[in-house]
Amino acid sequence: MPDMDNSGILIYAQITREEYIHTVFFELADKAKELSQKLGGVDVNAVIFTRPNFVFNYKEAFENRGINKVYYFEDESFKNYNTEFYSKLIVNLARQVKPEIILVGATNEGRDLAPRISSALGTGLTADCTDLDINENGKLAATRPTFGGQLMATILCKTYPQMATVRPKVFKVNPEDMYVQTEFIKCPIGISLANDRYTLLDFKKTIENTINELDSAEIIVAGGKGLKNKEGFDMLKKFANKIGGTVAASRGAVEMGLAPSSIQVGQTGKTVSPKLYIACGISGAIQHTIGMTDSKHIIAINNDKNAQIFDIADTGIVGDAFEILPEFLNQ
């Protein structure tokens, strides 16, 4: 049974550099409401870092997602993410409010932040989850891929708070509002924000990050082993740029060194749900398709008419991507 000293679910609300709440928060909020009901209706709360007097810009978003309390830290320095400060402050907060569960989106920022929090709290962390549930003993059952994506493991945390990071896009956002009157609680900082170790002078997105923001992409062009070489992926990138798309890859392409793992889609990569997913030279193994089957429209290009990808494709083109993509590029 849960530790009676711990109650409620605390979600980290990540703010993007454009000062939006990251979409993974809303996905986690809806899932947390579901988990809450299985725990007897415990509170679902959030923690957020903003610059001064900015948190109430998000008031409606929190209320409509049914968030009971928002614990907020504000300072001008929070315009830039800082692992050291954020982790210390969330750890201090967790020791005071004693959440039963802490959830963090498995974004680049979340994957950096969550391990520091769990380590400082002396608790376990199940990373990169694809599902969450409450088991018959009231414990968080966190599911994630293991053994290179060959198996799915459900993991229980022996200590409190129970922690998990969750991939963006694996949970759906309920289109209906779950309005509550959210209580906003300003938290004292209580630590020095002076940082003698480093100073952020500038932030520049790399070309890869600029064209490969898969979490929010509406059009994704993905390449597999069938693209064969660097020239094949260069062609894929040109095609993606032409149609306003974002580049992704299968695990096979990543293992061949044709693409970085940061743009891998599938069981051991990202889960995506764009309006249009174009699979080029991808066979359609379950390890890949599990990460993109929620795409609204799937187009498959493959020279093997029996490729599994055609089983889930809305539109199939049997042919060589090296012949078909140049035709589109020349239009």
N, C-alpha and C positions, 0 to 999 in steps of 0.2 A: 504493500500500500504506500501511497505517497507520504513523504515526510510532512507531518502536520505543520511544521514551521515554514514550509514553502507553499506558496499559493499563487496562482495566476500565470499568465503567459506574457513575456516581454519580447517585443519585436524591435529590431534595429531598423529605423527608418533612414535609409541612405539618401542623401541629397546629391544630385548630380552637379557637375560643374556649371550647368545651365540653370541651377537652382530649382529643379523639379524633384519631387519625390520619385525615386526609382520605382519603376513598375513592379518589381519583384516584391516590394512592400505590400502592395494591394493583394497580390497573389497569396502571400503569407498571412495577411490579415483575414482573408476569407477562410483559409484552411484552419487558422487558429480559432476562429469562431466555431468551426465544426469540432475541433478537439476540445474546446471549452465545454461544449454540451456533454461530452463523454466524461468530463471531469466534474460534473455537477454545476456547470454554469459559472466557472471562475472568470475573473476579469481578463480581458485581453488589452494589454497596454503597449505603449510605444516609447522609445527613447530617440531623441533627435538632437542634432547639433546645428545651430544656425548663427548667422550674424545677428547683432542686436535688433530687436523689434521686428523680426521677420517671421517668427514661428506662426503667428496668427494668419498669415497668408495661406497656410495649409489647414486652417480650422475646419472648413467645410469637407475637405477630403477625409480628415480623421473622423469627423462625425458620421459621414455617410458610410464609412467602413465599419462602424460600430466599435470604435476604439474607446475604452472606458477612461483611461488616463494617458496623458502625454507628458512624459518627463523631459523637459528641455533644458539644454545648456546653451547659453548664447555668449558670444564674444566675437570681436572682429576677426580674430585669428582663425575662427572656424570656417572662414570662406575657403580654406584649403584643408583637405583631410590630413590628419596627423595621427598615425598609429599610436604613438606613445600617449598622447593626451586623451584620445578617445577611449582607448582600452582602460586606462587608469580610472577615468570618470565612470565608465559603465561598470567596472568592477566595484567601485565604491557604492554606486547606486544599487547594484545587485545585492550587496551585503546588507543594505538597509531595507530594501523592499522585499527581498527573498522570493524571487519568482521561482515557480516550479519548473518552468521551461523557458529557455532563451532561444529565439530563432533569428537567423541572419541569412540574408540572400547570398548565394554563392557567386557573387560578382568578384571582380578582381579585388575590390576594396574589402568585401566581406570575407573573402578567403584570407586576407591579410589580418583582419581585425579579430575574427572569432577565435583562432588558436591562442592569441595573446590573452583574451578574456578567460578562456577555459583553463589555461595554464595557471593564471593568477588566482583563479577561484578553486583550483585543485579538483576540477571536475572533468568528465569526459566530453568528447565532441565527436559526433558522427558527421563527416564532411560530405558535401556534394550529393545530398539525398535526392531521390526521385519520388519518394512517398513518405507520409507521416501518418501514424495512427496511435490510438491509445489501446493497450492490450487489456486483458481481463483483470490484471492486477493494478490497473491505473497508471501504468508506466508508458512513457513515450517509446513507441516502436518506430525506429527510423530505418528506412530501406534505401540501399545504395548498391550500385554495381560493384562487383568484386571479381577477382581472377581475370582481369583484362576484359570485363564485360560478359564473361561466359556465364556467371551466376549473379543472382540478386541476393544480398544478405540483409536480414532485418536485425538491427543492433539495438540493445537496451543499455542504457547508461545506469551504472550502479550508484552514482552519486548525484547530488543536487547542487545547483540547478542542472537539469538535463539540457544538453545543447545540441543543436544541429544547424548546419548550413544547407540551404536548399537551392537547387538549380533554378534559375529564372525559366519561366514558361512551362514548368511541369504541372502547375496548378492553374485552373481557370479562374478568372474574376467573375463573380456573380454580377450580372448586369443590374440587379435590383439593389437599391440602397438598403442598408441595415442601420438606420439612423439611431444614434444615442447622443445625449448631451455630454460631450467630452469634457473632462476636467483637465485643465492645463496647469502643470506644476513646475515652476521654475526651480531649478536645482542649483545650489551653490557650487562653485567650481572647486574651491578649497585646495587647489594645487597651483604652483607657479607655472604660468604658460610661457615663461621665458625659455627659449630653446637655443642652447649654446652649441648644439651638435651640428645643425645645418640650417640653412635659410633657403626657402624656395624662391628663386629669382624669376622663373618663367615656367610655363607649362605649354608644351607643344605636342600635339598628337602626331604619332608616326603615320606614315601612309597606310600601314597595315591597319592601325586602329581606326583611321578615318573611314576606310572603305569596308571595314569588317565589323561593324557594330551589330552583331547578329541578333541580340536580344530584342531590338526594336525594328529590325529590317522588314519591309513590306514585300520586297522582291529579293530572293536569294538564288544565286547561280552556283551550284555545287559541282565539283569535279571529283572523279574517282580515278582508279588505276588505269582506266581506259584512256585517260589523257596522256599517259605514257612518260612525258618528260616536261622539262621547264617550259619549253616552247608551247606545249599544250596548255599549261596554266597561264602563261602570258596571254594567250589567245582568249582564255576564259575571262581574265580580268578585263580585257578590252571589251568583250561582249557585255560583261556586267556593267561597266562604266557607260556603255552606249544606251542601255535600257534603264539606267538608274538603279542598278541592283547591287547587292553585297555578295562577296565571294565566300564560299564555304568549301569544305572538303570532307571526303570520307576518311575513315581510319586507314584504309589501304593506301590512299594518296599521301597521307601524313607519314606513314611508315616508309614509303618510297622516297621521302625527302622532298616531295613536290610542294608541300604546304606546311605551315606551322601548326602545331597542335592547338593553338588558340582559336583556330577557325574550324576545328573538327566538329562535325555534327554526328550525334549517335549516342549509344548507350554509355560510352566512355568519354563523350564530348558534350556539346551543347544540345539543348532541346529548343527547337524553334517552331514558330507557327505563323509564317508569313502569308500574305495573300497569294503569292505565286512562288513556287519552288521548282527550279529547273535543274534536273539531275542529268549530268553529262558524263557518260562513261562509268556509271555507278551500277553495280550488279543488282543491288537491292536486298542484301543480307539483312536479317532482322536487327543486327547490331547497329546498322545505320538507320533503317526505316523507323525504329522506335523513337528516334529523335526528331522526325519530321512529318509523321503521319497526320498531324493536326493542321498541316498546311491546307489552305482553302482550295488551291488548285495546283496539281502536280503535273509537270511536263517531264517526260523521260526521253533521253536520246541515248540509244545504245545499239551497237551493231549486232547484238545477239537477240534475235526475236524471242527467245525463250527466257530472257533475263527476268529475274523475280521482280525487278522494279516496275515492270509493266503491269503487275498484278494490282498495284495500288495507284498507278498513274491515271489521271483523268484524260491525258493526251499522250500518246506514245508515238515516237518517231524512230523507226528502225533504220539505222544508218550510222556512218562514221562521223563523230563530232568534228574531226579535222576537215571534213567536207561540208558539213551543215553549218557550223558556226561562221565560217568565212562568208557564206552566202548572206547571213544576217548582217554581218559587219559591212558588207558592200552595198547594203540597201540605202 
